[in-house]
Amino acid sequence: SCFPLLSWAVFPTAGILLGDVLKKVTDEKRGVIMKRMLIFSPVIFISYLVSLSIYGHDIMKVMVSPLNDYITDLPNVILMISLALFLFALLYYVSNWIDETKFMKFMMKISTFIVPFYMLQWFLVSWVFFVMAEERAERLI
């Protein structure tokens, strides 16, 4: 379905399922799961990009939403979930090196400004995608 609520539902569903699994396992098992995600997510991401390229798909069209007719088609979902799992596992390990009190103070400060932060993020993301689309359009002309 192209209705945004239905097609984007896979992402929070994956997060809820992963969170439920991680809450039920021991710390040792959680570390094993995170290590596997850190190793296998980039493998899935890169191998999928290579396979898209081999079969002649435009990787930029798959990855860059403004150029993609169906933002959450199967290739995009696989790419985004593998990227999200990698970043989640990476942050799990990085958080072990960060002083928790400083990190939490930083997160609390950011959370009070979440709407401007979100708007700035999407301004930057949209600008980057716009520039990439313009450059690609110029190459086609």
C-alpha positions in Angstrom: 0.0 0.0 0.0 1.2 3.5 -0.7 -0.7 4.9 2.3 2.2 6.2 4.6 0.8 4.8 7.8 0.7 1.3 6.5 4.0 1.3 4.7 5.9 2.9 7.6 4.5 0.6 10.2 7.2 -1.9 9.6 9.8 0.3 11.2 8.1 0.8 14.6 7.0 -2.9 14.5 10.6 -4.0 14.1 11.7 -1.7 16.9 9.0 -3.0 19.3 9.9 -6.6 18.5 13.6 -6.0 19.0 13.0 -4.1 22.2 10.9 -6.9 23.5 13.6 -9.4 22.8 16.3 -7.3 24.3 14.3 -6.7 27.5 13.9 -10.5 28.0 17.5 -11.6 27.6 20.4 -11.4 30.0 23.1 -8.8 29.6 25.5 -11.4 28.2 23.0 -12.5 25.6 22.2 -8.8 24.8 25.9 -8.2 24.0 25.9 -11.2 21.7 22.9 -9.9 19.8 24.4 -6.5 19.5 27.7 -7.9 18.3 25.9 -9.9 15.6 23.8 -6.9 14.5 27.1 -4.8 14.3 28.6 -7.4 12.1 25.7 -8.6 9.9 23.9 -5.3 9.3 26.6 -3.8 7.2 27.0 -7.1 5.3 23.3 -7.0 4.4 23.4 -3.3 3.6 26.4 -3.6 1.3 25.4 -6.9 -0.4 22.0 -5.5 -1.1 23.5 -2.4 -2.7 25.8 -4.6 -4.8 22.8 -6.8 -5.9 20.8 -3.7 -6.8 23.7 -2.4 -8.9 24.2 -5.8 -10.6 20.5 -6.0 -11.6 20.7 -2.4 -13.0 18.6 -0.6 -10.3 19.4 3.0 -9.6 20.7 2.9 -6.1 20.2 6.7 -5.6 16.5 6.3 -6.6 16.2 3.5 -4.0 18.0 5.4 -1.2 17.0 9.0 -1.7 13.3 9.5 -0.9 12.5 12.5 -3.1 13.6 10.5 -6.2 11.7 7.4 -5.1 8.1 6.9 -6.1 7.4 4.4 -3.3 9.5 5.6 -0.3 9.0 2.3 1.6 9.3 -0.3 -1.1 11.1 -3.5 -0.2 14.6 -2.4 -1.2 14.3 0.8 0.8 12.9 -1.1 3.9 15.8 -3.6 3.8 18.4 -0.9 3.4 16.9 1.3 6.2 16.4 -1.5 8.7 19.9 -2.8 8.2 21.3 0.7 8.6 19.2 1.3 11.7 20.2 -2.0 13.3 23.9 -1.2 12.7 23.5 2.3 14.2 21.6 0.9 17.2 24.3 -1.7 17.9 27.0 0.9 17.4 25.4 3.2 19.9 25.0 0.4 22.3 28.8 0.0 22.4 29.6 3.7 22.3 27.3 4.3 25.2 29.5 2.0 27.3 32.4 4.4 26.8 30.4 7.6 27.6 30.0 9.0 31.1 26.4 8.3 31.7 25.6 11.4 33.8 27.1 13.7 31.1 25.3 11.9 28.4 22.0 12.0 30.2 22.3 15.7 30.9 23.0 16.2 27.2 20.0 14.1 26.1 17.7 15.9 28.6 18.8 19.3 27.2 18.3 18.1 23.6 14.8 16.7 24.5 13.6 20.1 25.7 14.3 21.4 22.2 13.1 18.4 20.3 10.8 20.3 17.8 13.4 22.8 16.6 16.0 20.0 16.6 13.6 17.9 14.4 12.9 20.8 12.1 16.6 21.6 11.7 17.3 17.9 11.0 14.7 17.7 8.3 15.8 21.0 6.8 19.4 19.7 6.5 18.3 16.3 5.2 15.9 17.8 2.6 18.6 20.3 1.5 21.1 17.5 1.0 18.6 15.4 -0.9 17.6 18.5 -3.0 21.2 19.2 -3.9 21.8 15.5 -4.8 18.7 15.5 -7.0 19.7 18.7 -8.7 23.2 17.4 -9.5 21.7 14.1 -10.8 19.3 16.1 -12.9 22.1 18.2 -14.4 24.0 15.1 -15.3 21.0 13.7 -17.2 20.6 16.8 -19.3 
